[in-house]
Amino acid sequence: MWNSNLIAGAIEVVLLLLVLRSGRIELVAAVVLLAYASQVFVYVPYLRRDLSLSFARLMRQLWPVVPAIAMGCLVTSLLPPSFGNTLFTLGLRGLFTALIVAVTHGVFSGFRCFHEAGGMISQNFARAQA
């Protein structure tokens, strides 16, 4: 984990310095995404070697993220630009986008994350009552 965080941190610092010079705030999100995505080069060999997890199996688990992100971008781009002028409407816009992404991911994954989260919550409540 140290190596992957070191790589991501170095990439993020260097690219953020470049973004600072450009003055475009939207590039910050792209830099953070790229920095975190760079951790794949450390994690995938580890998962393959130590956990015997194949790349195909990993992709089967991660593929629902692609349509979820695409739908989130599409729906957000269709919202009027004025819906985000105030802090309150910007928060609503963010919550709406998060809802669209979560539901789309749920549809493509059979709501697996929701079932697993519900199971963990139920276990915690059962342990707390025992």
C-alpha positions in Angstrom: 0.0 0.0 0.0 2.9 2.3 0.7 4.1 2.1 -2.9 0.7 2.6 -4.4 0.1 5.7 -2.3 3.6 7.0 -3.0 3.0 6.7 -6.7 -0.5 8.3 -6.5 0.8 11.1 -4.3 3.8 11.9 -6.6 1.6 12.0 -9.7 -1.0 14.1 -8.0 1.5 16.7 -6.7 3.2 17.1 -10.1 0.0 17.3 -12.0 -1.6 19.7 -9.5 1.3 22.0 -10.0 0.6 22.0 -13.7 -3.1 22.5 -13.1 -2.4 25.5 -10.8 -0.6 27.2 -13.7 -3.6 26.6 -16.0 -6.2 28.0 -13.5 -8.9 25.6 -14.5 -10.6 24.0 -11.5 -12.2 21.2 -13.5 -8.8 19.7 -14.2 -8.3 19.1 -10.5 -10.9 16.3 -10.6 -9.2 14.8 -13.7 -5.8 14.9 -11.9 -7.2 13.1 -8.8 -8.9 10.5 -11.0 -5.6 9.9 -12.9 -3.6 9.7 -9.6 -5.9 7.1 -8.1 -6.1 5.2 -11.3 -2.3 4.9 -11.3 -2.6 2.7 -8.2 -3.8 -0.1 -10.5 -0.2 -0.7 -11.6 0.6 -1.7 -8.0 -2.6 -3.4 -7.0 -3.3 -5.7 -10.0 0.0 -7.6 -9.8 -0.5 -8.0 -6.0 -4.1 -9.3 -6.5 -3.0 -11.7 -9.2 0.1 -13.0 -7.3 -1.1 -13.1 -3.6 -4.8 -13.6 -4.0 -4.9 -15.6 -7.2 -7.4 -13.1 -8.7 -7.4 -13.0 -12.5 -7.7 -9.8 -14.4 -10.9 -11.1 -16.0 -12.5 -11.8 -12.6 -11.5 -8.3 -11.4 -13.1 -6.7 -14.5 -16.3 -8.7 -14.0 -16.5 -7.1 -10.5 -15.7 -3.6 -11.7 -17.6 -3.3 -15.0 -20.8 -1.9 -13.5 -18.9 1.2 -12.7 -18.6 2.2 -16.4 -22.3 2.5 -17.2 -22.9 4.1 -13.8 -20.3 6.8 -14.4 -21.6 7.3 -18.0 -25.2 7.7 -16.8 -24.1 10.1 -14.1 -22.2 12.3 -16.6 -25.1 12.2 -19.0 -27.8 13.1 -16.5 -25.7 15.8 -14.9 -24.9 17.4 -18.3 -28.7 17.6 -19.0 -29.3 19.6 -15.8 -29.5 23.3 -16.4 -26.3 25.2 -15.5 -28.2 27.5 -13.2 -29.0 24.5 -11.0 -25.8 24.8 -9.0 -25.4 28.6 -8.6 -25.8 28.4 -4.8 -24.3 26.1 -2.3 -27.7 24.5 -1.6 -28.5 23.8 -5.3 -25.0 22.6 -5.9 -25.5 20.1 -3.0 -28.8 19.0 -4.5 -27.1 18.6 -7.9 -24.4 16.4 -6.3 -26.9 14.3 -4.4 -29.0 13.8 -7.5 -26.0 12.7 -9.5 -24.9 10.3 -6.7 -28.4 8.8 -6.7 -28.4 8.3 -10.4 -24.9 6.7 -10.3 -25.9 4.4 -7.3 -29.1 3.3 -9.0 -27.4 2.6 -12.3 -24.7 0.7 -10.6 -27.3 -1.3 -8.7 -29.2 -2.2 -11.9 -26.1 -3.4 -13.6 -24.8 -5.3 -10.6 -28.1 -6.8 -9.3 -27.9 -4.4 -6.3 -25.1 -6.5 -4.9 -23.5 -3.6 -2.9 -26.9 -2.7 -1.4 -27.5 -6.4 -0.3 -24.0 -6.7 1.1 -24.3 -3.4 3.0 -27.7 -4.4 4.3 -26.3 -7.7 5.5 -23.4 -6.0 7.4 -25.8 -3.5 9.0 -28.1 -6.4 10.1 -25.1 -8.2 11.6 -24.0 -5.2 13.5 -27.5 -4.6 14.9 -27.7 -8.3 15.9 -24.4 -8.2 17.7 -25.3 -4.9 19.5 -28.5 -6.5 20.8 -26.8 -9.7 21.9 
